[in-house]
Amino acid sequence: MRVRKVLTAALLALCGIAPAAAADFPDKVVKLIVPFSAGGNTDNLTRIFAEGLAKRWNQTVIVENKPGAGATIGAAYVARSAPDGHTLLLGSVGMATNQFLFKDMPYEPSSLTPLGLIAQGPNVLFVRPDMPVKSVPELIEYAKTNPGGLTFASSGVGTSPHLAAELFAERANIKIIHVPYKGANPAAKDLMGSQVDAFFSVLNLMPHVETGRLRALAVTSEARIPEAPQLPTVDEAAGTNGVISGTWFGFFAPAGTPEDVKKKIIDSLREVAEDPETKQKIAALALSPAYLTPEQFAAFIKREEDRWSEVIKKQKISIE
């Protein structure tokens, strides 16, 4: 057995792919891949962690944006990268849903290994400021008295706001018209301009409620949240069951990354995530710091897969 290991190591060395060792890691620039354009929450979160990891590793850590195709381009890039810990992905909800949305995935979900959840946040149900509703029951009644007339914006087909709207429509037994946008910002802009009726988005739109440019009706968490205690949950307000949705962010590595390298990355991610300064920066993005271990994160993703695969199938959602 020992001879076999020596021969294997020698063969890998000859091929130029000697196995990485945690003692040497990282021995070159580390790339954190963002599967979205610069400027969004995923990008901002990644830059926070890039700075924290660079300090701990005394190594350059760069952020590289590879947007497109519902985050599958960036995810596929990492899945095909060398499993040595030097290329990591910050993924979000699409990591649990894309396999059910796309007919042809450019990578296998099993080719990426969860390292840890770092942040999450519930969706808030926002409506246009001039809409004649002030509660979730009134919104449901509006939809029933205006069949086919309630429009919901989203940041794209299959995104968290879209799936949240479809889940809400199913549980409230109403019909909606989905209006997809190329990102959350244009969707929010048209909502404030009363071009669409409603939008599930994260807490960073709450300042527009205070100025009267939007109205917030409820949150999609299991219980009321401290950031907006005045808002009921959708289930609490409407008597629905299981209208739970939100966004989340976590790191992934290519499958096959050596266990000792993975452990060093995981330990460092936890240190950064639990740093008080990091938590403040995450909160400033209107998200909640929420570290989960790899095992907890994997279980969390499985629950997300179970929840959203059912919604996607029932509502016949797909991305060509």
N, C-alpha and C positions, 0 to 999 in steps of 0.2 A: 504493500500500500504506500509506504514511504517513497519507494522508487518511482511508483506511478505518479505521485504528486510532484516529485522533482522533475520527471520527464515532461509532465504537463506544463509546469511553470517554464521550463526551458523552451518548449514549443511555442508558448504564448509570447515569450520574450523575442524569439526569432521572428515571429509575425508582427512584432511591434505593438502587441496588445497585452503587455504584462499586467497581471491583476493589481488593482489599486490597493493600497494599504492605508488604514486610517491615520497611521503615524505620518504619512507623507501628504495626506489630503488636507487642504487643496494645494496642489503643486503647480497650478496654473490658474488663469482667469476662470471664474465661475460665471456662467450665464443663467440668469433668471428670465425665463421666457413668459411674456404676457401675450395671451392669444387675442388681445383686443388692441385698439388704437390707443395712443398716448393720451393722457388727460383724464381718463375715467377712474373709478374707484379701484379697479383691479391694478391699473398702472400705478396709481398713487400708493396703494398698499405694498406693492412689490418694491418700490423705491425705498419705503421705510425699512423693509427687511433687508434689502441690499446693503443699506448703510450699516445696519446692526450686525449683519454677518461679516461684512468687510472688516469691521473693528475687531471682532472676535477671532477671525482667521488670519488677520494681518495679510490679506490677499485682496486683489481687485475683484469686485463683484459687480457685474454690469447687468442692466436691464435691457432686454431686446424685445421689441414689439413685433409680433407676427399675427396680425389680425386676419379675419375672414372666415367664411363658411361656418358660422356659429361656433367659433373657437376651435374647430377641428384642425385647422391648418397648424396652429401653434402646438396643439396637443400631439398631433402626428409627428411634428418635428422633434419633440422631446422623446416620444416613444421610439423613434428611430435613431436617437443619439446614443453614443457610447455609454454603457451603464457604469460610469465611473464617478458619478456624483457631481461632475462639473457642468452639467446641464440639467436644470430643474424647471418645473412648470408651476405657475400659480393659476390653478383652475378654479372654476366656480360651478354654478348649477348645471351647466351643460355637460359636465363630467358624469352626471347621473342620468341626464335626459337625452343626450345626442344619439345614443345607440338606438333609441326608440323613435327618433325623429327622422334620421337619415336612412335611406334605403341602402346606400353604400358608404360605410364608414372607412376613412383612410387609415385607420389603426384599430387594433383590438383593445377594448377597455382594460383587459388583463395585462396589457403591455406597459401599463403605468401603475406604480405602487404608491398608495397614499402615505404621506409622511406626517401630516398633522393639519387640523383645521386651525385657522388663526383669527377669523372674524366672521360675524354674521349680522343680519339685521332683518326684521320683519318688513313686510310691505305695508304701506298705508293706502287706504282707499281714498283717493282724491277725486273731487268733481269740479267742473267749471264753476266759477263764482256766481254766475247768473242762473244756475240751474235751480228749478223750483223744488229742491229736496234738501232736507237738513238732517236726515238720518238714513241708516241702511234700510229699514222697513219702507221708508218713503221712496227710496231709490228702486227697490224691488217693485213697489206698486206702480211707479212711473214706467218701469219696463213692461209690466203686464198691461197697462192701459195704452202703451205705445208700442205694440208688438213690432219687433224688427227695427225699432227706432233708437235704441240705446247703443251708443258707440263707445268702445273702449280702445284707447291708444295703447301701444306697446313699443318697446325698443327693438322689435323684430319678431318674426315667427319663431316660436319655441323658446323665447326668453322667459325669465321669471315673471315679468309683468303680464305677458300673454297667458302663460299657464295659470297664473293666479286668477285672471279674469275668467278663463274657461272653467276653473274649479268653482269659482263663485257662482257662475251662471248655472252650472250643473246642480250644485247644492241648493240654490235658491229657486230652481226650476223656472228660469227666465231665458229669453233669447237675447243675444247681444250681437253687435257687428264689430268684428275685430279690425282695427286700423293700425297696421304695422308701420313703424318709422325706422329710419336708419340710426338708431341710438336713442337714449333717454332724453337728451337735451331738446331735440326737435319735437319729441312727443310732448314734453312738459310745456314747451313754448306754445304749441297749438292748443293745449288744454287751457292755458292761461288766456289765450286769445279766443276761447269758446268755439274752436273749430271741431273739437271732439268733446264728449260728455264726461268721461271718467278715465282714470289711469291709476293702476297699482304701481307705486314707486316707493323708494326708501325714504328715510326721515329727512334727507337733505333738502326736500322741498317744503318742509314745515315753515321756514321763514316767510314763504309766500302766502301762507295761511294768515300769518300775523298782519301782513300788509293788505289782505283782502283780495289778493289775486287768485287764490285757490280756497277751496273748502275741504277740510278733512273730516271724514265720517267715522272711520274705524281702523283698527290695526288687524293684521292677520296672524297674530301670535296666539298662543294658548291662553295667556293671561294679559292683563293690562301691563304696559311697560312704563318704567319710571321716567323715561324721556318725554312721554306724552300721557300722563295719567288720566287726563280728561277724556281720552278716546277709549270707547269700549272696544272689545274685540268684535269681529264680524259675527261670530257665533253667539256672543252675548247679546248683541243688538238685534240680530235677526232670527235667533232660534235655529240657525243652521247647525250642521254638524261637520266638523273637520275642515273648515275653511282656514287652513294653516298654510302659509307660504312665506317665502322670503328669499333673500340672497345670502350666499355664504362663499367663503374663500379659503382655499387650502393648498398646500404644496404637494407636488407629486414628483417622483423620480422614475427613470426608466426601470422596468422590471429587470432583475438580474444584478442590480447594484449590490456590491459586496456588503454583507451585514455589518461589518465593522465601520465601513464608510457611512452607511445609512445611519448607524447609531450616532456617529459624530454629527451628522447633519441634523438629526432629530433633536439631539441634546442642545445644539446651538439654536435651532428654531424655537425650542421651548424657552431658552434663556432670553431671546429677543422678545418673544411674545409676552413673557411675564415681566419684562422691564417696565416700570411705571411710565417712563417717557414714551415708550412704544404705545402703551394703552391710551395715553393722552392723545397721541397722534391719530390712532384709530378712531377714538371717540370724536375727534374733530372732523372726521369724514362721515359723521352721522351713522357709524357702525358700532357694534359692540365687540370688544375683545372677547374671544371665546376659544381658548386653546383646547384642542382634543388630541390625545395620543394617537398614534397610527391605528391601533386596534379600535379605539373609540370612533375615529374618523371613518374607518372602513365600515363599521356598523351603521354609522350615520348615513353614509352614501347608500348603503343597501336599503335603508328606510326611504330615502329619497327616490331611489329607483322604483320601489314598490308603489309609492304614492303617485308618482308622475306617469309611470307607464300605463296605469289604469286610466288616468285622465286623458292622456294622449290617444289611447286606443278608443275610448268612448267618444271623444270629440273629433276623431279622425284627423289629427294634426300630423302634418308631414312636411319635410323640407326636401325638395328635389335636389 
